[in-house]
């Protein structure tokens, strides 16, 4: 599903609303602003998305390091680190990409120039010297650029002692005929200690510039080596005397001699993400990489967004969003005059469908949005929201008061003006001063200019100096108080005088 639309209010609607509202204005969230107005994100992240926008989408579910995790490189940030803490990582030649990645915030970048990441095993790691392998799983995401023969994704070199002396060992994952080849040289040892090379190669090719998931699972109980491409079994070999489950099962052993680091990406051109080793007495059932259950819903909450300087009426709320499969997004809004809680406005949330007419007419100074992003039942599909547009009609300022007149009295001036009708007026401000247009008076008993006189349209200012000229103007204010004022009325002049008996 993809939704996009900008609601247009016709001239007839505008005319029907009368003069209380002005032309529409818009608040936009998303696109290039990276959703800066979202004050709270739970299980939701911001990433580059459709046509240069920055989308809201669910955080990728990733299995964290477990007790049997031997290595976990997520490539999300430099410096790189092994989340299982069994390998020292030399990332002096490492580079990551936030633009092309499969899981998390970034992926490893490799340019085919021999640069690699070096993983030196610590005691207890699967590739530490003198280690007999239990069952082992190696998995990663691959996004190759060209797939030339000989490109090497993983490489390790070492040696063990054999009947006739030192025997070289190696482990390689490399490209041949657009297929991935897993090669184990002298790592699996026959009962007589002879040299043995076991190769596992997929029957299906890999597509350049597309992510694919690769798993090599070694079951030590049966000597079974199973290669899965995108969770589909592509090849099975057995490290045994018969090449099948029957016969003598070969032991897998990392020798003590000339052990080097594990090299990631040496000679490979493309991207790698989520490199994980699992070393356990027994592996669990293979998990489909596209179904990382349980996938949780996400929550995004905006800050209160000002509807202009005087508030306004929401006309429409639209969005660009996609919800593939059975995933979805629920949209909510609420409107209020002031922040009332730690999370913003008070009041009930109202459900809306982007681009559809709003059920209730909502007026206020602020609007707040809430989004709930819902994955589908399989975890395969998640929604994305690229932008939201809120169209509203701002409240115009109150009209200027008219008919202002001033009558001088002894030490006072009496003012009156016409009541403003047909507009929500909560009060009036009286400005006064001793020069035209300069309303900085402070002599009146009622206080410094401007004086809030409430809803009265007639007022007497006491405490003025006889014989001194004063200039007056009046402004009206609306529902949001004295900060929501009209323009000033026409100015009037008066000079208080003592009246002789």
N, C-alpha and C positions, 0 to 999 in steps of 0.2 A: 504494500500500500504506500502510495506517495500522495501527500496532500500539499497543495499550494494554492493560495488565492488571496487577493486583497479586496476586502469588502468596500464597495463604493456606495456612498449615501447619495441618493438622488436629490435633485433640486426640490422636488415635492416634499420629501422628508424634511429637508432643511427649512422650507417655508412653514411646514406644520409645527415645527418646534418653536417658532416665534423668535423674538429678539433676545430671549434669555441666554442663548448660547451663540458662540461664534462658529467660524469654520473649523473643520477638523484639524487636529494635530496628531502626531504619531510618536510613540515610544518603540524603539527597536532593540531587541536583545538577540545576541548571537552574531553570526557573520564574523566580522573582523575584531569585534570587541572581546572575544574569548569568554563571553558570558560573565563579565566582571560584576554584573549586578546580582549574580546568584550568591547569596550569603551562606548557603549551606548545601553541600553535596554529600549524599550517603550512597556508597556503591555506584557512584556516577562519576565519570571523568570527562574531560574536554580534550578532543583530538581534532586535527585537521580532517575535513570531510568533503562534502559535496560542493563542487565549484568554488573552492577556496574558503568555504565557510568553516567555522570551528563547531563541531557537533557535540551535543551531549549524548553520551551512550553509556551503557552499563560497563562497569569495571570487569575486565576479563577475570574469570574464575581460574585460579591456578593452584594446583596442589602444592602447599608449602613443603619445605624439606621435612622428611619423615625420618624415624630412627634408621631405616635401611637406605636412605638416600645417600649415595656415595659422592655425587657431584650435582650441583645445580647452578648453572650460569644463566641468568635471565637477560643479560645485556641491556638492562634498563638505564643504567647510569655508569659513568666513569668516576672513580676507578672501579673496575670489575672485581667482584668477589664471589667466592664459592659459598653459597648459602649453607651447604653442609659442612663447611670448614675442614674438609679433608684434603684439599689441594691448595697450594700457594699459587696465586695467579700473577703472572708477569704480563701486564697489559700495556707495556711501553709502546707497542705497535698497534694497539687496539683503536678502533674507530666504531662509532655507533651511529645509527640513523633513527631519527624520530619520525621521519616521513614514511619510510617503508619498514613495517614491522608486523609481526603476526600476533604476538601476545604481549601485553604490557605496554610500556612507554617507548621502547626502542628495540632495535635488533643489531647484531654485530655486522659490520661491513668488512668485506674482504675483496681485494682488488687484483688478485692473481699475480702479485709481484713477489711472492715468497714471504711476505709479512704474516705473522701468525701470533696467536696467543699461546703462551707456554703455561702448562699446568704441571707443577711439581708435586707428586704425591707425598702426603705425610703418612706417618705410621697408621695403619688401619685402613688405608685407601685400597681400592681394588687393584690399582697399578703400583702399589708399594712393593719393593723388592721382597721376595720370599713369600708372596701371597698365593695360596691356593684359592681359586675362585669357587664361591658358592654359585648359585644361580645369579645371572647378571642380565640387566636390561639397559640398553643404550638407546636413547631417543632424542630427536631434535627436529626442528622445522627448518626447511631448506627453501631458498628462493634464488636459484642460480641465474646468472646472466647469460651465459653462452653454452655451457656444458661441453667443453672440449675434453677429449680423451686425456686422462692423466691428472685432471684436477683432483686435488686431495682435500677432503673435508677434515679427516682426523688421521693422525699418524703417531705411532709410538714405536720406539726401538729399544731393545735391551738384549740380554743374553742369559743363558742358563748353562749349567754344567751337564754334560752328557757323557756317555760311555767312552767316547773318543776325544773328549776335551770340551772346550767352550762352544756352545751352539747358539748362533744368533737368533733372536726372536724379533718379531715385528707384528704390528697390528695396523692395518690401513683401511680407510673407507675412501674410495676413489671412483672416478667416472670412467666408464668404458661403454661406448656405443649408446650414449644417453641413458645409461642405466647405472645404478649405484652398486658397487662391488664391495663386499666386506671380506677382507682377507686376513687370516690368522696364520702366521708363520711360526711353527714350533712352539706355540702356546698350549696346544693340546698334545699331551704326551702319551704315546702308546706304552704298553707294559714293558717293552724292551728298551724304552728311552730313545728310540730312533727319531729322526726328523720327520715332520708331518706338516703339510700345508692344507688348510681347509678354506675353501672359498664359497661364499654365499652371494648369489647374484639374482636380482629380480628379473622377471620375464617381461615387465612393463617399463616403458620409457618414462622419463621425467620431462615435464614441460618447462622450458625456460620462462623466467619472469612470472612465475606462479608459485605460490606457497604449496609445499607438500610435506607431509609428516612421515618420518622414517623411524622404525623401531627394529632393533635386533634383540631378540630374546633368547638367552641361553639357559636351558633347564638342565642343571647338573645331574639330576636323577637319571635322565635318559640320554644325556649327551646331545640333546636336541637344540639345534640352532635354527631359529625361525625369523625370517625377515618379513616385516609388514610395511606396506606402503599405503598411507592413508587408511590404516586399520584393515587392509585387505592382505591376506597372506600371499606373498609373491614367491617365496622360496623356502624350502626346508632341507637342512642337511643334518647329519649326525656325526658327532665326534666319537666313533666307535670302530672296532675292528672290522665290522661288517658294513659300515656305512648306513646302518639302520638301528632301530632301538634294541635289537638283540645283539649279542656279542659283548665283548669287553668294552666298557665305557672308558674313554680317555679322561684323565684328569687335566684340568686347566691350571697352569702354574706360571707365575711371573718370576723369572729367574733373578738371582742375586747379583749377577755380573753386568757391568756396563749399562745400568738402567738409566734411561734418559727421560726427559719430560714428555708429557702428552702434548702434541702440537695441534692446535685448532686452526683450520683455514689456510694452512701453508699451500700456496699454489692454487687456491680456490678463488673463483670470481663470482661474487654474489653476496647473499645475506644468510645469516644463521640466527635462529632464535630458540630460546628455551632448550639448552643442552642439558640433559639429565641422565645420570647413571643411577641405577638401583641395584644394590648388591645385598642379596638376602638368601637365607637357606632355601626359601621357596618363593617364587614370584606369584603375585595374585593374578586374577584374570586380566587379560589385556583390556585396557580402557580405550574407548574410541576417542581420539583427540578432539573430535568435533562435538562431543557430548560431555562437557565438563560439569556434570551434575554434582551437587545441587547448584543451580544458578539462582542467585537472589535478585529480587526486584531492587530498583533504585529510586532515590528520592532527591528532588531538587527544589529548593525554596529560594525565591528572590527576596531582596530587600524591598521595603515599601518604595514604590516608584511615584514621584510627584506628578500629578496631573496638572501641569502648568503651575503658575504662581498662585492661582486662586481656586484650584480644584476644577473638576469638570464631570462630564457624563461619558461613560464608556459607550462607544458605538459598536465596536466589533473587536474581536481578538482573533488573529489568524496565525498560522504557523506553517513552516515547511518541515515535514517529518515523514519518516518511513517506518513501517512496522511489518517486516516480512514474516511469512508463516503465520503462526498464531500469537506472535508477540503483539504488544500494544503500548499505548501511552494514554494515561488519564490526565486531563488538564483541569485545573481548578483556579478560581480567582476569588478575591474578596476586596472590598473597597471600604475605606474608613477615613476619618478626618484627622487622626493622630495615632502615633505609635502607642500601643497600649500594653504590649507584652514584650518579653525578651526576644521573641521571634517576629515581632512586628505588629501588625494590625490585629484588632479583636474581631470577633464575629465569625459566623459560619462560612465555610468554604462552599462555593457554588461551582458545580460541574459545568463545563462548557465543551462544545465541539468546535475546534478551530474552523473559522470561515462560516459557521452557521449563526443565525440570529440568536442573540442572548435572550434567555428566558425572562430575566428581570432587568429593569432599568437601574443601573448602578451609578450613583453620584457620590463624590467625595473629593478629598484632597489627595489621596494616595490610592494606588492599586497594588496588590501583591499577588504573585503567581506561585502555584505549586504544581509540580509535575511528578508523576509516578511512572517510571519506565518498567515494563513488565516483559520478561522473557517468555518464549513459548515453552511448552511442557518438555520438549526435548533438550532445551539448552542450546540448540543449534542456531536459532535465530534470535536476534536482539534488536530493539528499536533504536532509532537515532532521531534527534531533533536538531535541525540546523539553525532555525531562527524563529522568533515570535514577534509579531507586530501588533501593537495595541493602538487602535484609532479612538480618539476621544474628542469631545467638543469642550473646550475650556470655558469655564464661567467667565463672562466679561465683568469688568468692574461695575459697581453701582453707578447709576447716572449722577451727574453733577446736580447738587441742589440748586433750585432756582428761587427767585423772588426774595433774595436776602435784603433786609432793610435794617438800619441802625438808628436808634433814637437815643440822643444824649440825655444823661441825668446827672444828678449831683454825685460825683465820684463813681459813676457807673455808666454803662451803656446797655440798653435793651436791644436784643437782636431777635429777629424772627425770619422764617423762610417757609417756603411751601413744602408740605409733606410729599415725599416721593411715593407714588403708588404704582402697583403692578410689578414690584421688584421686592425681593426679600431683603429688607433693610433692618439691621439690628441696632443702629445708632448713628450719631453724628459727632463730628469733631469740629470744634470752633478754634480757628487759628487767629491770633492777634499779634500786633507788633506796632512799632512807632514809625515805621517807614513803609511805603508801598511795596508790597511783595516780599517784605522781610518780616516773617511772623515769629519773632523770638521774644515776645513779651513774657514777663514773669511777675507782673505786679498784681494781677487779679487774685482775689481771695480764693477763687476756685482752683488756682494753680497755674503752673507754667503752660505756655502754648505748646501743643494744642490741648484743649480741654474736652474731655469725653463727657458729653451731656446726655448720653443715652438716647432714648427715642423721642425726646422733646424737640419741638420745632420753635420754641420760644424760650429764651434764656436771658437772664440779667447778670452781667459780669460786674461784680462789685470790686472796690479797692483800687480803682483807677485814679489817676492824678487829674484834678480839674485843670482845664486850660491846655492840656496836652492832647495832641492829635493821635488817634489810634486808627489802625486799618484792620479790617476783618475779612475773613473768608470762611466758608463752611464746606466740609466734605462729609459724605455719607460712607458708612462701612456695612459690609454684608455679614453673612453667617460665620465667617472665619475671624471676625474681630477687627480691631483697629488696623491690623496689617493688611486688611482687605478693603482698601479705600477707593473711593471714586476720585475723579479730578476735583479741583477746587471750584467753588462757585465764583461768580463775579465778585470783585472786591468792593467793599463799602467803607465809608469814612465817617467818624464821629469824634466830637471833642467834648468830654464831660465838662459841665459848668455848674457852679453853685447858683441855685435859684434864689434871688433876693425875695424876702417876704414882703 
